[in-house]
Amino acid sequence: MGGVFRFLTAGESHGEALTAVIDGVPAGLPLTEADINGDLARRQRGYGRGGRMKIERDQVHILSGVRWGATLGSPITLSIANRDWENWKATMGVAVPEAGAAKKEVTRPRPGHADLAGAMKYGHRDIRNVLERSSARETTARVAVAGVAKRLLAEFGISILSHVTEIGGVRIGELDISLDELARRAEASEVRCVDPAAEAAIIAKIDDAKAKGDTLGGVFEVVALGCPVGLGSYVQWDRRLDGRLAQAFSSIQAIKGCEFGLGFETARRPGSGVHDEILFDAAHGFRRSTNNAGGLEGGVTNGQPVVVRAAMKPLSTLRTPLRSVDLATKEAVEAVVERSDVCAVPAAGIVGEAMMAIVLADAFLEKFGGDGLDEIRHNHRAYLDSLKSW
Ligand code: EPS
């Protein structure tokens, strides 16, 4: 993904490890494994998470591209070991196992997961060959990659926060709080919800879903602060930053919708109730009366916070399974029950932060690119100085 900041992830949910290789990180960026481990821990939290999160203690191991605490400009390889691998060595081993090894074959596809379409696409009669990679476990690697992207963005005053705005139909109320307070409350909440009344109702909803063997989805919001005017471009369809963010957010497992700023509500209001009027004063220069655009106009950042929300479907593994058909016998059966979460919306918000960081790092390097951090600092400063004349 991306033109400058490029990466690939690899690894199966119960394989030995999740890995990623990043290309395009400039030399001279201070980077340690601790810079990445904080978000890996945040991704594991959330009321409603399943048993796997009691097994894993996700931590990254940097295998290349960093020397004495700073990047070299060469590809950075990241690895997060799966502690659960100990229990899956035979089932997920590279070599053909001895006779009698537990294959843990899956032939009853879950509605809503990649199971059936993936099995047909790749010719897998054992759906385990699909679900091991389609699993949300893969997001562990993306969060690790984003730890590097966030470290780069932090050098230029760009930070990212997330919070949950809705789970199971329970929405937060209108709150007039600062973004700092919003971030503080999100970190302190088991469901990353900044509205205490909604948080209690959400937790009750999750308990109810769990008791019924059901699952819940919801909506999370990601906000990027400190972006300069001018990231992205209007000159070509695939350079518009909202389009790139939409692809990134929609590619997160279980996401079915994505919106910017006021989002779908803009479709219901007249222009006079949507567009952010332009103001100017000597002290602040150009500024806006509102931020309904979510920091993006014409596919270009306009200097306001970049605001993206995404809708996550309820997880596809139900303990009260839905109807399915056995691939081997074609009999009507109940879908397989794999270990799973009841609700992972808070965790998905951390993955949303990751995708925001990755896209913004790519757009940032596209505009201020250089091989070394000092060169980028020079380019960035020259541009900010040029804006002072506006
Ligand atoms: C997840 C790891 C998975 C699931 C979950 C999230 O681990 P396991 O399959 O061993 O339980 O718990 O993934 C899903 C629910 C899914 O449907 O993909 C993780 O690390 O976030």
Boltz pocket constraint, residues with backbone or C-beta under 6 A from the ligand:
constraints:
  - pocket:
      binder: B
      contacts: [[A, 13], [A, 43], [A, 50], [A, 51], [A, 52], [A, 53], [A, 84], [A, 131], [A, 134], [A, 135], [A, 136], [A, 137], [A, 138], [A, 139], [A, 140], [A, 253], [A, 315], [A, 316], [A, 317], [A, 338], [A, 339], [A, 340], [A, 341]]
      max_distance: 6.0
